[in-house]
Amino acid sequence: MTLSKSAIATIAALSFTAVVTKANAEVQQKPNVVLIVTDDMGYSDLSCYGGEIPTPNICSLAENGVKVTDYYTNPMSAPTRSMLLTGVDNHKAGLGNMPPLMGGNQVGRPGYEGSLNNRVVTVAEMLKTAGYHTYMAGKWHLGHTYQSSPKGRGFDKSFAYSGGGVSHWADALPLNPFEAPFFYYLEDGLRVDKLPADFYSSDYYTDKIISYLDSQPADEPFFAYLAFTAPHDPLHAHQQWIDKFDDGRYAVGYDVIRQQRLANAKALGLVSEDTQDVVNNKDYKPWNTLSAEEKKVSAKKMAIYAAMVAEVDANVGKLIDHLKETGEFDNTLFIYTHDNGTNPKPTSNYTGNSEKFLAQFDNSFDNMGQPGSYLSYEAGWAEAGTSPFAYYKTTTGQGGVRVPLIVSGNPIARKNSFASSGKIHVTDVTPTIIDWAGVEKPTHRNGVDLYDFDGHSFRAFIEGKSDHTRTPNDAIFFELNNYKMVIQGDYKLRAFAGAHAKTVGTQWMLFNIVEDPSEQHDLASTYPDKVEKLAALYDNYAKNAGVIEKEPGYPTMYHRQTWSIRDGVFSGNPDAPHQTPHK
């Protein structure tokens, strides 16, 4: 039988339609991925991890997923984000140290470029090759030029703050003089000079992500990275949210709140019943030694911090509701975490924050948390926030590096439960995402060999196909600003630096973090062979990762600068680079 031309055309059209339909179905089978990161939050700040601040929306994700109890991250922001988005150790990716903390012997060396380098590829860049639409809103902290912005590193649409911290209001006042000339808001890689009058960071970032999702083609997968700058200082929140928490609940002080959170962690099974409370580390005064006025001000700072956390949670709820309304929720995998532990630093601790600089802010009691104020809640509340652990951000104490990880979605087998994974490392997140998406990591780009992943996928663990991510023999490592750590099995070897160091040079301390999760009993002198073994593992890691020990001295450009928020004029290095075009 001979077919007519019209019949042949019809068959061809039907065949093409079938191929396209199959291809579209395969694309749609790829899960959407939402990665949510909060800034400077503690292990027990979430209500589902033992905190008193209600976070029902974030914790609702765990009802359809798993709450990982042994997830580890770098003790500071930019290094964490470099690993989170590339799967590669920060000393290879370009953020071997925080830019304002780099020693003169580190600046510009391989792995210490101060932004993501060309030897790593981001998760967004990889997902784009698989047909994903990629969006980002919030804190970037991985470069401030067009090329190193989210737009330059794989995000189709983005609204980002390029630096470490900034006012949460429309005034966009800098965190410190170092931030002022180098860091600013960027939209799709272009500098934004003016924000809407009603700008508040957590609300605006969430609304941006939702607007991006609304603009994309239907039935095509997306990757959305929502990186809140809250609750990083300055402490800012809407007054109606502050009023919810400024009701006297924090008048009991940080010592009592810390102990209450420890008791809650024990009740949840996060730590054993015999876990000890931390001993005051001398970074802060015991609550009962503060004056009445000091207690009043400090309690309000914590109320503002709690309000910031609650506002973040409300915005996570807004995003969840939107995904449900648009029918995308059931095909979306969520990863929620923190970049590091809580922030202990007073405002005076930031590079260049002189009395003259700080005098420009209105921190009167009634203006606390409002535009023009600049406050931090400091070390007492910070260690309460990381309870049941010790220390906080900037250190390799458990409170600085052990943070919540919630992984949620229909494929997750471990529903509404806590799970110990055998240690998940921040570099494991990107390999897991591309595993879900069915993407192969490239080995080279533009003639440059790319680093292999240092992390690996934990998909099998959260889908219930494996009972661990790492074996007891597998070790994890971190280093930042000469603070060091290695964990293998039940034991952790750590070394502090700077003001926390007892002597010059590396002084190792050893802890059994299963029996002593709050790190109160140094076992170094009891088990010298264990110290030697773990120290050798660390030395091998440092050599392979390209760790450069920081020597005294800072680059001149980082501290010879002044900034007046009244006239908005930066004065310092006249040749300071402004390589980002304005929008």
C-alpha positions as CSV (number, residue, x, y, z in Angstrom):
1,M,0.0,0.0,0.0
2,T,1.3,3.4,-1.0
3,L,0.7,6.2,1.5
4,S,-0.3,9.7,0.4
5,K,1.9,12.6,1.0
6,S,-0.6,14.0,3.5
7,A,-0.7,10.6,5.4
8,I,3.1,10.6,5.5
9,A,3.1,14.1,6.9
10,T,0.6,13.2,9.5
11,I,2.6,10.2,10.7
12,A,5.8,12.3,10.8
13,A,4.0,15.0,12.8
14,L,2.6,12.4,15.2
15,S,6.1,10.8,15.6
16,F,7.7,14.2,16.3
17,T,5.0,15.1,18.8
18,A,5.6,11.7,20.6
19,V,9.3,12.4,20.8
20,V,8.8,15.9,22.1
21,T,6.2,14.7,24.6
22,K,8.6,12.0,25.8
23,A,11.4,14.6,26.1
24,N,9.2,17.0,28.0
25,A,8.2,14.2,30.3
26,E,11.8,13.3,31.0
27,V,12.5,17.0,31.8
28,Q,9.6,17.2,34.1
29,Q,10.7,14.1,35.9
30,K,13.7,16.0,37.1
31,P,12.9,17.4,40.5
32,N,12.9,21.1,41.3
33,V,15.4,21.9,44.0
34,V,15.1,24.7,46.6
35,L,18.2,25.4,48.6
36,I,17.6,27.7,51.7
37,V,20.4,29.0,53.8
38,T,20.2,31.3,56.8
39,D,23.0,33.4,58.0
40,D,24.7,33.0,61.5
41,M,22.0,30.9,63.1
42,G,22.6,28.4,65.8
43,Y,22.0,24.6,66.1
44,S,19.2,25.1,68.6
45,D,17.6,28.2,67.1
46,L,15.0,26.1,65.3
47,S,12.0,24.9,67.4
48,C,12.4,21.4,66.0
49,Y,16.0,21.3,67.2
50,G,15.2,22.4,70.7
51,G,14.8,26.2,70.5
52,E,12.1,28.4,72.0
53,I,11.7,30.5,68.9
54,P,8.7,29.2,66.9
55,T,9.8,28.1,63.4
56,P,6.8,26.1,62.2
57,N,7.3,26.6,58.5
58,I,10.9,25.5,58.4
59,C,10.2,22.6,60.7
60,S,7.2,21.6,58.5
61,L,9.7,20.7,55.9
62,A,11.1,18.0,58.2
63,E,7.6,16.4,58.5
64,N,8.2,15.3,54.9
65,G,11.9,14.7,55.3
66,V,14.8,14.2,57.6
67,K,16.5,16.3,60.3
68,V,20.2,15.5,60.0
69,T,22.0,15.7,63.4
70,D,25.6,15.6,62.3
71,Y,26.0,18.0,59.4
72,Y,29.2,20.0,59.4
73,T,30.1,23.3,57.8
74,N,33.0,25.8,57.8
75,P,33.0,28.3,60.7
76,M,32.5,31.3,58.5
77,S,30.3,32.5,55.7
78,A,32.2,32.9,52.4
79,P,34.3,29.7,52.7
80,T,31.1,27.7,53.5
81,R,29.3,29.1,50.5
82,S,32.2,28.3,48.2
83,M,32.0,24.7,49.3
84,L,28.2,24.5,49.4
85,L,27.8,25.6,45.7
86,T,30.8,23.8,44.2
87,G,31.4,20.6,46.2
88,V,35.0,21.5,46.4
89,D,37.1,22.5,49.5
90,N,37.3,26.2,50.1
91,H,41.1,26.3,49.9
92,K,40.8,25.1,46.3
93,A,37.7,27.1,45.3
94,G,39.2,30.5,46.0
95,L,38.0,31.3,49.6
96,G,40.9,29.8,51.6
97,N,40.2,32.6,54.1
98,M,37.7,35.3,54.6
99,P,38.9,38.3,52.5
100,P,39.1,40.8,55.3
101,L,41.0,38.2,57.5
102,M,43.6,37.2,54.9
103,G,47.3,37.5,55.9
104,G,49.7,39.2,53.6
105,N,51.2,35.7,52.7
106,Q,47.8,34.5,51.6
107,V,46.3,37.2,49.4
108,G,46.2,36.3,45.7
109,R,47.8,32.9,46.2
110,P,46.0,29.9,44.5
111,G,42.9,29.1,46.4
112,Y,43.0,32.5,48.2
113,E,41.7,34.7,45.3
114,G,38.8,36.0,47.5
115,S,36.2,34.9,45.0
116,L,35.3,31.7,43.2
117,N,38.1,30.9,40.8
118,N,38.0,29.3,37.4
119,R,39.0,25.8,38.6
120,V,35.5,25.1,40.1
121,V,32.1,25.0,38.6
122,T,28.9,25.9,40.5
123,V,25.9,23.8,41.0
124,A,23.9,26.3,39.0
125,E,26.3,26.1,36.0
126,M,26.0,22.3,36.0
127,L,22.2,22.3,36.4
128,K,21.8,24.7,33.4
129,T,23.3,22.0,31.2
130,A,20.4,19.7,32.2
131,G,17.7,22.2,31.3
132,Y,17.2,23.7,34.7
133,H,16.2,27.3,35.2
134,T,18.4,28.8,37.9
135,Y,17.5,31.6,40.4
136,M,19.2,33.2,43.3
137,A,18.2,35.8,45.9
138,G,20.1,36.9,49.0
139,K,23.6,36.7,50.2
140,W,26.3,35.8,47.6
141,H,29.7,36.6,49.3
142,L,31.6,34.9,46.5
143,G,32.7,37.8,44.3
144,H,31.6,41.4,43.5
145,T,32.4,41.8,39.8
146,Y,30.0,40.9,37.0
147,Q,32.1,37.8,36.1
148,S,32.1,36.6,39.7
149,S,28.5,37.5,40.5
150,P,25.6,35.0,40.5
151,K,24.9,36.0,36.9
152,G,28.5,35.2,35.9
153,R,28.4,31.9,37.8
154,G,25.3,30.2,36.3
155,F,22.2,31.9,37.7
156,D,19.7,33.0,35.0
157,K,18.2,35.6,37.3
158,S,19.5,36.9,40.6
159,F,19.3,39.6,43.2
160,A,22.2,39.4,45.6
161,Y,24.3,41.2,48.2
162,S,27.9,40.6,47.2
163,G,29.4,41.0,50.7
164,G,29.2,39.6,54.2
165,G,26.7,41.8,56.0
166,V,24.6,45.0,55.5
167,S,21.6,46.8,56.9
168,H,18.4,44.8,56.4
169,W,16.6,48.1,55.5
170,A,16.6,50.2,52.3
171,D,19.4,52.4,53.6
172,A,21.9,49.6,52.8
173,L,24.4,50.9,55.4
174,P,27.6,48.9,55.5
175,L,28.6,46.4,58.2
176,N,32.1,47.9,58.4
177,P,34.4,50.2,56.4
178,F,35.9,47.2,54.5
179,E,32.5,46.3,53.1
180,A,31.7,49.7,51.8
181,P,33.7,50.1,48.6
182,F,33.8,46.4,47.5
183,F,30.3,45.0,48.3
184,Y,26.8,46.1,47.2
185,Y,23.6,44.8,45.8
186,L,23.6,43.2,42.4
187,E,20.7,42.4,40.1
188,D,21.6,40.0,37.3
189,G,25.2,41.1,37.7
190,L,24.6,44.8,37.6
191,R,25.1,47.1,40.6
192,V,21.9,48.4,42.3
193,D,22.3,51.8,43.8
194,K,18.8,52.4,45.2
195,L,16.5,50.0,47.0
196,P,12.7,50.3,47.4
197,A,11.7,52.4,50.4
198,D,9.9,49.5,52.0
199,F,12.8,47.1,51.5
200,Y,13.4,44.5,54.2
201,S,15.9,41.8,53.3
202,S,14.0,38.6,54.1
203,D,10.8,39.8,52.5
204,Y,12.4,41.2,49.4
205,Y,14.6,38.1,48.7
206,T,11.6,35.8,49.1
207,D,9.4,37.9,46.8
208,K,12.2,38.0,44.2
209,I,12.5,34.2,44.2
210,I,8.7,33.9,43.8
211,S,8.7,36.4,41.0
212,Y,11.4,34.4,39.2
213,L,9.4,31.2,39.6
214,D,6.3,32.9,38.2
215,S,8.1,34.0,35.1
216,Q,9.5,30.7,34.0
217,P,8.0,28.3,31.5
218,A,5.7,25.7,32.9
219,D,6.7,22.1,33.2
220,E,10.5,22.8,33.3
221,P,12.6,22.2,36.3
222,F,14.2,24.9,38.4
223,F,16.9,25.4,41.0
224,A,16.2,28.2,43.5
225,Y,18.8,29.3,46.0
226,L,17.3,31.5,48.7
227,A,20.2,32.8,50.9
228,F,18.8,35.0,53.7
229,T,21.2,37.6,55.2
230,A,19.2,37.3,58.4
231,P,19.7,36.9,61.3
232,H,23.3,38.2,60.7
233,D,23.9,41.5,62.3
234,P,23.0,44.3,62.3
235,L,19.9,43.2,64.3
236,H,16.9,44.5,62.4
237,A,13.3,43.5,62.4
238,H,9.9,45.0,61.9
239,Q,8.5,46.4,65.1
240,Q,5.4,44.1,65.1
241,W,7.7,41.1,65.1
242,I,10.0,42.5,67.8
243,D,6.9,43.1,70.0
244,K,6.1,39.4,69.8
245,F,9.3,38.5,71.6
246,D,10.1,41.7,73.6
247,D,7.7,40.5,76.4
248,G,10.1,39.7,79.1
249,R,10.9,36.1,78.0
250,Y,14.5,36.8,77.6
251,A,14.9,38.7,80.8
252,V,16.0,35.4,82.4
253,G,19.3,35.8,80.4
254,Y,21.4,33.8,78.1
255,D,22.7,31.3,80.8
256,V,19.2,30.1,81.6
257,I,18.1,30.0,77.9
258,R,21.3,28.0,77.1
259,Q,20.5,25.5,79.9
260,Q,16.8,25.3,78.7
261,R,17.9,24.5,75.2
262,L,20.4,21.8,76.5
263,A,17.5,20.2,78.4
264,N,15.4,20.3,75.2
265,A,18.2,18.7,73.2
266,K,18.4,15.9,75.7
267,A,14.6,15.4,75.6
268,L,14.8,15.2,71.8
269,G,17.6,12.7,71.9
270,L,20.0,15.0,70.2
271,V,22.6,14.4,73.0
272,S,22.9,12.0,75.9
273,E,21.3,12.7,79.3
274,D,24.8,13.2,80.9
275,T,25.9,15.9,78.4
276,Q,27.3,18.8,80.4
277,D,26.5,22.4,80.1
278,V,29.4,24.5,78.8
279,V,31.7,26.4,81.1
280,N,31.9,30.1,80.5
281,N,34.7,30.6,78.1
282,K,35.5,34.2,79.2
283,D,34.3,35.7,75.9
284,Y,31.3,37.0,77.8
285,K,30.2,37.9,81.4
286,P,27.9,35.6,83.4
287,W,24.4,37.0,83.2
288,N,24.1,37.5,86.9
289,T,27.1,39.9,86.9
290,L,25.5,42.3,84.5
291,S,23.9,45.5,85.7
292,A,20.1,46.0,85.4
293,E,20.5,48.3,82.4
294,E,22.9,45.9,80.7
295,K,20.4,43.0,81.2
296,K,17.5,45.2,79.8
297,V,19.5,46.1,76.6
298,S,20.8,42.6,76.1
299,A,17.4,41.0,76.5
300,K,16.0,43.3,73.9
301,K,18.8,42.4,71.5
302,M,17.8,38.8,71.8
303,A,14.2,39.6,71.2
304,I,15.2,41.4,68.0
305,Y,17.3,38.4,67.0
306,A,14.3,36.0,67.6
307,A,12.1,38.3,65.6
308,M,14.5,38.1,62.7
309,V,14.4,34.3,62.9
310,A,10.6,34.3,63.0
311,E,10.5,36.6,60.0
312,V,12.7,34.2,58.0
313,D,10.4,31.4,59.0
314,A,7.4,33.3,57.8
315,N,9.0,33.9,54.5
316,V,9.9,30.2,54.1
317,G,6.2,29.6,54.7
318,K,5.3,32.1,52.0
319,L,7.5,30.3,49.5
320,I,6.1,26.9,50.5
321,D,2.5,28.1,50.1
322,H,3.4,29.5,46.7
323,L,4.8,26.2,45.5
324,K,1.7,24.4,46.7
325,E,-0.6,26.9,44.9
326,T,1.3,26.5,41.7
327,G,1.4,22.7,41.9
328,E,5.2,22.6,42.1
329,F,5.5,21.5,45.8
330,D,5.2,17.8,45.3
331,N,8.0,17.8,42.7
332,T,10.3,19.9,44.7
333,L,13.2,18.8,46.9
334,F,14.2,21.2,49.7
335,I,17.5,21.5,51.4
336,Y,17.6,23.9,54.4
337,T,20.7,24.7,56.5
338,H,22.8,27.4,58.1
339,D,26.2,28.7,56.8
340,N,27.9,28.5,60.2
341,G,27.1,28.9,63.9
342,T,25.9,32.0,65.7
343,N,27.9,35.3,65.6
344,P,29.6,36.2,68.9
345,K,31.3,39.4,67.6
346,P,30.4,42.8,69.0
347,T,30.0,45.5,66.4
348,S,33.4,47.0,67.4
349,N,35.1,43.7,66.3
350,Y,34.7,44.2,62.6
351,T,37.7,45.4,60.5
352,G,37.8,49.2,60.7
353,N,34.9,49.8,63.1
354,S,36.3,52.7,65.0
355,E,34.4,54.7,67.6
356,K,33.9,57.4,65.0
357,F,32.3,54.9,62.6
358,L,30.0,53.4,65.2
359,A,29.0,56.8,66.6
360,Q,27.0,57.5,63.4
361,F,24.3,55.0,64.4
362,D,21.3,55.6,66.6
363,N,21.2,52.7,69.1
364,S,18.9,54.3,71.6
365,F,16.7,51.8,73.3
366,D,13.5,52.8,71.4
367,N,15.4,52.7,68.0
368,M,17.0,49.3,68.6
369,G,16.3,47.1,65.6
370,Q,15.0,50.0,63.5
371,P,16.7,51.8,60.5
372,G,19.8,53.6,61.5
373,S,20.7,51.2,64.4
374,Y,23.6,48.8,64.4
375,L,23.6,46.1,67.1
376,S,24.9,42.6,67.6
377,Y,23.7,40.3,70.4
378,E,27.3,39.1,71.2
379,A,28.9,36.0,72.7
380,G,26.5,35.2,75.6
381,W,23.5,34.8,73.4
382,A,25.6,33.3,70.7
383,E,26.7,30.4,72.9
384,A,23.1,29.9,74.0
385,G,22.2,29.7,70.3
386,T,24.6,26.8,69.7
387,S,23.6,24.8,72.8
388,P,24.1,21.9,73.4
389,F,27.5,22.7,71.9
390,A,30.3,25.0,72.8
391,Y,31.5,28.1,71.0
392,Y,30.2,29.6,67.8
393,K,31.1,31.2,64.4
394,T,34.8,31.9,63.7
395,T,35.9,28.9,65.7
396,T,36.1,25.1,65.1
397,G,34.2,24.4,68.3
398,Q,31.1,22.3,67.6
399,G,29.0,25.4,67.9
400,G,30.8,27.0,65.0
401,V,30.7,24.1,62.6
402,R,27.7,21.8,63.5
403,V,24.4,23.2,62.2
404,P,21.0,21.8,61.2
405,L,20.4,20.2,57.9
406,I,16.8,19.4,56.8
407,V,16.2,17.6,53.5
408,S,12.6,17.3,52.5
409,G,10.6,15.9,49.6
410,N,8.7,13.0,48.4
411,P,11.7,10.8,47.6
412,I,13.0,11.1,51.2
413,A,12.5,7.8,53.0
414,R,13.3,9.0,56.5
415,K,10.2,11.1,57.3
416,N,9.9,13.4,60.3
417,S,12.8,12.0,62.1
418,F,16.3,12.8,63.4
419,A,19.0,10.9,61.7
420,S,22.8,10.5,62.2
421,S,24.5,10.2,58.9
422,G,28.0,9.3,59.7
423,K,28.8,13.0,59.2
424,I,27.6,15.0,56.2
425,H,30.1,17.6,55.0
426,V,29.0,20.9,53.3
427,T,30.9,19.8,50.2
428,D,28.3,16.9,49.9
429,V,25.4,19.2,49.0
430,T,26.3,20.0,45.4
431,P,27.1,16.3,44.5
432,T,23.8,15.3,46.0
433,I,21.8,17.9,44.0
434,I,23.4,16.9,40.7
435,D,22.9,13.3,41.6
436,W,19.2,14.0,41.9
437,A,19.2,15.9,38.7
438,G,21.1,13.3,36.7
439,V,23.9,15.6,35.8
440,E,27.5,14.7,35.2
441,K,30.2,17.0,36.6
442,P,32.5,18.4,33.9
443,T,36.2,17.7,34.2
444,H,37.4,20.8,32.3
445,R,36.2,24.1,30.9
446,N,37.7,26.5,28.5
447,G,40.9,24.6,28.6
448,V,41.2,24.6,32.4
449,D,41.1,21.4,34.4
450,L,38.4,21.5,37.1
451,Y,38.9,20.2,40.6
452,D,37.1,16.9,41.4
453,F,34.5,17.0,44.1
454,D,35.8,16.7,47.6
455,G,32.3,15.8,48.8
456,H,30.0,13.1,47.6
457,S,26.3,12.5,47.3
458,F,24.2,11.6,50.4
459,R,21.2,10.7,48.3
460,A,21.3,7.0,49.2
461,F,21.3,7.8,52.9
462,I,18.3,10.1,52.8
463,E,16.4,7.8,50.5
464,G,16.9,5.0,53.0
465,K,19.1,2.9,50.7
466,S,22.1,3.3,53.0
467,D,22.4,3.7,56.8
468,H,25.4,6.1,56.6
469,T,27.1,8.7,54.4
470,R,30.6,8.0,55.7
471,T,32.1,5.1,57.6
472,P,33.8,5.6,61.0
473,N,37.2,5.5,59.2
474,D,36.3,8.4,56.9
475,A,37.5,11.7,58.2
476,I,36.3,15.3,57.6
477,F,38.3,18.4,57.9
478,F,38.1,22.2,58.2
479,E,40.5,25.1,58.4
480,L,39.9,28.8,58.6
481,N,42.1,31.6,59.8
482,N,44.4,29.0,61.5
483,Y,41.5,27.4,63.4
484,K,41.6,23.7,62.5
485,M,39.7,20.5,63.0
486,V,39.5,16.8,62.0
487,I,36.8,14.3,62.9
488,Q,37.2,10.6,62.5
489,G,34.8,8.2,64.2
490,D,33.9,9.4,67.7
491,Y,36.9,11.7,68.0
492,K,37.6,15.2,67.1
493,L,40.9,17.0,67.1
494,R,40.7,20.8,67.1
495,A,43.0,23.8,67.4
496,F,42.1,27.4,68.1
497,A,44.0,30.5,67.0
498,G,44.0,34.2,67.7
499,A,42.4,35.3,71.0
500,H,41.3,31.8,71.7
501,A,44.8,30.3,71.5
502,K,46.6,29.6,74.7
503,T,50.0,29.5,73.0
504,V,51.6,30.5,69.7
505,G,51.4,27.8,67.2
506,T,49.1,24.8,66.9
507,Q,47.9,23.4,70.2
508,W,45.7,20.4,69.6
509,M,42.8,19.4,71.8
510,L,41.1,16.0,71.6
511,F,37.4,15.3,72.4
512,N,35.2,12.3,72.2
513,I,32.2,14.1,70.7
514,V,29.8,11.2,71.2
515,E,30.4,11.0,75.0
516,D,31.2,14.7,75.3
517,P,29.3,16.6,72.6
518,S,29.9,19.9,74.5
519,E,33.7,19.4,74.3
520,Q,34.3,20.0,78.0
521,H,37.0,17.3,78.5
522,D,40.2,17.5,76.6
523,L,41.7,14.0,76.2
524,A,44.9,15.0,74.4
525,S,47.2,14.1,77.3
526,T,45.2,10.9,77.9
527,Y,45.4,9.6,74.3
528,P,48.6,11.0,72.7
529,D,48.7,8.3,70.0
530,K,45.2,9.4,68.9
531,V,46.3,13.0,68.7
532,E,49.3,12.0,66.6
533,K,47.2,9.9,64.3
534,L,44.6,12.6,63.7
535,A,47.2,15.3,63.4
536,A,48.9,13.3,60.6
537,L,45.5,13.0,58.9
538,Y,45.0,16.8,59.1
539,D,48.5,17.5,57.8
540,N,47.9,15.3,54.8
541,Y,44.6,17.1,54.2
542,A,46.2,20.6,54.5
543,K,48.9,19.6,52.0
544,N,46.4,18.3,49.5
545,A,44.0,21.1,49.9
546,G,46.6,23.8,49.6
547,V,46.1,25.3,53.1
548,I,48.4,28.3,53.7
549,E,49.1,29.0,57.4
550,K,48.3,32.7,58.0
551,E,51.2,34.8,59.1
552,P,50.9,38.1,61.0
553,G,50.0,41.2,58.9
554,Y,47.1,42.3,56.8
555,P,46.9,43.7,53.3
556,T,47.1,47.5,53.4
557,M,43.9,47.9,51.3
558,Y,41.8,46.2,54.0
559,H,42.3,48.6,56.8
560,R,43.4,52.0,55.4
561,Q,39.9,53.1,54.6
562,T,37.2,55.3,56.1
563,W,33.5,55.5,55.4
564,S,30.9,58.0,56.4
565,I,27.3,56.9,56.2
566,R,26.2,60.5,56.4
567,D,27.8,61.7,53.2
568,G,28.0,58.3,51.5
569,V,31.6,58.9,50.3
570,F,34.3,56.3,50.5
571,S,37.8,57.7,51.1
572,G,40.8,55.4,51.0
573,N,42.6,53.8,48.1
574,P,41.7,56.1,45.1
575,D,42.4,53.2,42.8
576,A,40.0,50.8,44.6
577,P,38.4,48.7,41.8
578,H,34.7,49.3,40.9
579,Q,34.5,46.8,38.1
580,T,30.7,46.2,38.3
581,P,28.5,48.1,35.9
582,H,25.6,49.9,37.4
583,K,22.1,48.9,36.5
